[in-house]
Amino acid sequence: MTGPAVLVHGFGTSSHMWRPVVAGLRGALTPDLPGFGRAAAQGQPGQGTADMAAALAGYLRDRPPVTLVGHSMGGKVALLVAARWPDRVARLILVAPSPPTPEPMPDEGRAALRAAHGDAAALRRQYAQITRQPLEDQDLAQLIRDGQRASPDAWVAWPDVGSREDIHALTTDLRPPVTVLFSEDDPAIRPDVIRREVLARLPHAQARPVSGSGHLLPLERPDLVLAALRDAGA
């Protein structure tokens, strides 16, 4: 028996990231990672990928193996869950994932991420910069609310700790099949980074490049995410 699709959001966002995907996918589950969304109060200083992965693995405990889908930061977290708790994951779909190696990001980019917490104008600029399709008003409004309610500790921990971690030695021999969905037009985690730091580290993964979207594929092109899920058997 295979469990449902479990959709894991990225940095600074929440389960709302998956709103248009959930609308076309029966029975999907959308947990919030510690420090974000409904779990904002669970954020901790210096929390890393392993901390978030442990929380997600606990959420999956006592369920049949699931289709685990992770976007951006959530992709790195999902990858570590699949490596450490393979019995809980039937298949893994990474959507514009943060790589298992340290994410290449200039110091000024990390500083801008840290400074955006709670700042509606900065958050609005950030999402304008990393998208290529217009967002619906309700989705942009929720992204800004998510950036205002997130735990300050968890927010700072990602650019300072989690995104810098190197977990690739743990993920080289994954049991579940892996699909990597990414956009050739993503300005946040560029396609060359995906090819060099994700696909090259996961030699058995199926690459699924698309175009016409920025970094927020679940909101910009939910049809492409749903197609990847269907083709993977979710």
N, C-alpha and C positions, 0 to 999 in steps of 0.2 A: 504494500500500500504506500502511495506517495502522498505527502501532505500538500498543503496549498502553496501558492507563491507568497513569499515574504519579501516585501519591498522596503529597502533601507535607504534613508535619505542621506544627503551629503552635508558638508560643513555649513553651519549657520542656518539651516533650514529645518524642516520638520516633515512629518508624514504627509502634510498637505502637498508636498512636492509631487506626490503620485496621484493627485486628484483626477486628472483626465485619464490616467492609465487604469486606475481602479474602476472607473465608470465602464470600461470595456473588458474587465477581467473579473469574473465571478469568484467570490470567496477569498480574495487576496487580503493579506494582513499587512499592516503598516505600523510597526513599532517606532517609537522615538528613541534615539540614542541618548545616553546620560548627558545632561547639560543642555538639551535642546527640546523644543516643542513641549509636549506634556511632561517630559522628564527633565525639564530645566533645573528643578531643585536637586537633582542627583549629580550635577556637575561637580567635579573635584579639581583642585589645583594640580597642574602637571599631569592630568590624565592622558594616557597614551592609547595607542591602538589596542593593546592587550586588554586594557580596562573596558573599553567599549565592546570588544569582542566577547569578553567574559559575560557582560550583561546581555548581549544578544544571544549567546549560547544558552544562557539561563532561560531566556524567553522561548527558545526552541525545545527545551527539555520536555520530554514526555509527549512530543508530537511525532507523527511519522516524518521521515526525511522530506525536506521541503525543497522547492525551487527557490534558491536564495538569490535575490537581485539587489545589487548595491550600486548606488550612484556616487561618484566622486569620492569623498572621504568614506562614505558607506561602502564603496567598493573595496577599499583597503581593509576595512573592518570585516566585511563578508569573506574576503580572501583568507584572512587569518582564522575565521571560524571554520571554513572548509578544510583548512590544514590541520587544525587542532581537534576538531570535533567532526570528522568526516561522516560519521554515522548519522549526523543530523541534517546532512545536505545531500539531496539526490542529484541536483545539478546547480551550477553557479553561472549567473549572468552578471557581468560587470559592465556598467554603463558609464562611459567617460570616467574611468576609475583613477583615483590617485594611485600611483605606482607602489609596488611593494618595496622599492628602493626609495631613498630620500627624494622627495618631490623637488625638481629644480624650480626654484623661485628666488628672484632677487631679493635682497634685504629690504628694498623699498616696497616690494610687493607684500612681504610679510608685515611690514610696518603699517601699510594701508589696510590690510585685513584686520590687524589688531585694533586700529583706530576706528574702524567702521561699526564696532559694536554699539548698539543703541542709538546710532546717528542716522536718522531717516534719510537725510540728504545724501550722506556717504553711501548708504546701502542702495539707494536708488541709482547713483552713479555706477556703483559696482555691478549691479545687474544689467545696466545698459551696456557696459563694456564687455560682458562675457556672453551676451546673447546675440543671436543673429535673426531671430524671429520675434515679432512683438508678443509680449505677454498679455494675457487677459488682465483687466483691471483688478479682479478679485485675487488673482494669483500674485501679482506684484504687491498688492496691499498686504497679503499674508506673508510674503517673504520679508517685508519690512517689519511686520509685527514679530515674526520669528527672530529677526535680528535684534529686536528690542527686548524680548523676554528671555533670550538665551542666557545661561549662566556665564558671567564674566570670566570665571575660572576656566570653564570648558572652552570658551571662545578663544582665549589667549593660548590655551594648551595646544590647540591644533597647529597654528603656524609655528609655535615655539618647540613643540615636542612631537606630536603625532605625525605631522607631515615630514619630519626629518628622520623618522625611524627607518631602519633597514630590516625588513622581515623576510626578504626574498629567499634566504636559506631555508626557511620553514615551508615555503610554498612551491618548491621545485618539483615535487612529486605528488601532486594532488590526485585524490581518488575520483571525485566527482568530475564529470565533463564540464568544460568551461567555454562560455561564449563571451567575447569582448566586443561590445557595441560602442562605437565612437564616431565622432564627426570630423571630417577632414577640415571643417571650418571652425573648430573649437579654439578660441583664443586663450582659454584658461589652462587646459591641459592639452597641449598641442598634439596633433597626430604623430609627429616625429617622436615625442615623448612616449606616447602609447606604444609605438612600434619598438622603440629601443628599450624602454624600461618596464613594459608590461608584457607584450607579446614575445619578446626575446627571452623573457624570464619564465614564460609559461609556454613551452614549445608545443604542447598538445592542444592549446586553446584554439578555438575557431574565431578568426578575425571577421568582424562584421562592420566594415567602414560604410558610412553614409555621408551625405553632404547636405548643406542647406540649413544646418542648425548650429547654434553655439553650444555652450557647456550644459545648458539646462534641458537636455533632451526630453526628459519626462514631461516638461511643460511646453516646450517648443514644438516637439514632434512626437507626441504620444503614440501616433500610428506606427512609427518605426520601432518604438519600444514594444508595443503590442505584437508586432510582426515577429520580432526576435523571440519573444516569449512563446508565441504559437509554434514557431519553427523548432524551438528547443523542447517542445512537448509539454509546456506548462499549461 
